[in-house]
Amino acid sequence: MNINELPEIEIWFNNDPEKYILASVEDPTSGQKKLVIRSSCYKTDEHPDILKYLKREALRHEVRENLLINCLGGGMIIIDIPNRTITLFVTSLTFGSEPDRNQTVSILTRICGQYGWRVTKDDKMKRRKDGQLSKNRRRR
């Protein structure tokens, strides 16, 4: 199998905030390269876990074992199905943000082209006790 058989996007459409990564995958033998997006499988996953799953996935698809897989960055994503919007926000503490978050939007647009987009660098989001995300706001 070749690198093109590795799915470009595997994310969960569940209306909840999920961690995601943008990774480059390269086959040094053939010179083929591609960018892939993956989201967390479990609520407790961290960005390094997602990268680990991607490496296992490459082996499961029997793509070459000598692939170079590097995480370019990541953050959080909310795919709001009822309102048809996608929000990308915050930055991975381990990998940082992607060099160009618009590249991530471009890839996601291929499967969610009719969704509205909100991309923010707002790192002041936190999870409330009820599991929802809210902005930290300063009192005046």
Residue pairs with C-beta under 8 A, 6 or more apart in sequence:
1 61
1 62
1 63
1 64
2 27
2 30
2 32
2 63
2 64
3 25
3 26
3 27
3 30
3 32
3 33
3 34
3 63
3 64
3 67
4 32
4 34
5 61
5 63
6 25
6 34
6 36
6 57
6 58
6 61
6 63
7 36
8 34
8 35
8 36
8 37
8 107
8 110
9 36
9 37
9 38
9 107
9 108
9 110
9 111
10 36
10 37
10 38
10 39
10 57
11 18
11 20
11 37
11 38
11 39
11 77
11 79
11 108
12 18
12 39
12 40
12 41
12 79
13 79
13 81
14 79
15 78
15 79
15 80
15 81
15 82
16 78
16 131
17 76
17 77
17 78
17 127
17 133
18 39
18 40
18 76
18 77
18 78
19 39
19 40
19 45
19 46
19 47
19 50
19 74
19 75
19 76
19 77
19 92
20 37
20 38
20 39
20 40
20 50
20 74
20 75
20 76
20 77
21 37
21 38
21 47
21 50
21 51
21 54
21 71
21 72
21 73
21 74
21 92
21 95
22 35
22 36
22 37
22 71
22 72
22 73
22 74
22 98
22 103
22 104
22 107
23 35
23 36
23 37
23 38
23 51
23 54
23 69
23 70
23 71
23 72
24 33
24 34
24 35
24 68
24 69
24 70
24 72
25 33
25 34
25 35
25 36
25 58
25 67
25 68
25 69
26 32
26 33
26 67
26 68
26 69
27 33
27 63
27 64
27 66
27 67
27 68
28 66
28 68
29 64
29 66
35 72
35 103
35 107
36 54
37 104
37 107
37 108
38 50
38 51
38 53
38 54
38 57
39 50
39 77
40 46
40 49
40 50
41 49
41 50
41 53
45 53
46 94
47 71
47 74
47 92
47 93
47 94
47 95
48 94
50 74
51 69
51 71
51 95
54 69
55 69
58 67
58 69
59 65
71 92
71 95
72 95
72 98
72 99
73 91
73 92
73 95
73 96
73 97
73 98
73 99
74 91
74 92
74 95
74 97
74 98
75 88
75 89
75 90
75 91
75 92
75 97
75 98
75 101
76 88
76 89
76 90
76 125
76 133
77 86
77 87
77 88
77 89
78 86
78 87
78 89
78 133
79 86
79 112
79 115
80 86
80 87
83 116
84 114
84 115
84 116
85 115
85 116
85 117
85 118
86 108
86 112
86 115
86 116
86 117
86 118
87 117
87 118
87 119
87 120
88 101
88 104
88 105
88 117
88 118
88 119
88 120
89 118
89 119
89 120
89 121
89 122
89 123
89 125
90 122
90 123
90 125
91 97
91 121
91 123
97 121
98 104
101 119
101 121
102 119
105 117
105 119
122 135
124 135
124 136
125 133
125 134
125 135
125 136
126 133
126 134
126 135
126 136
127 133
127 134
128 134
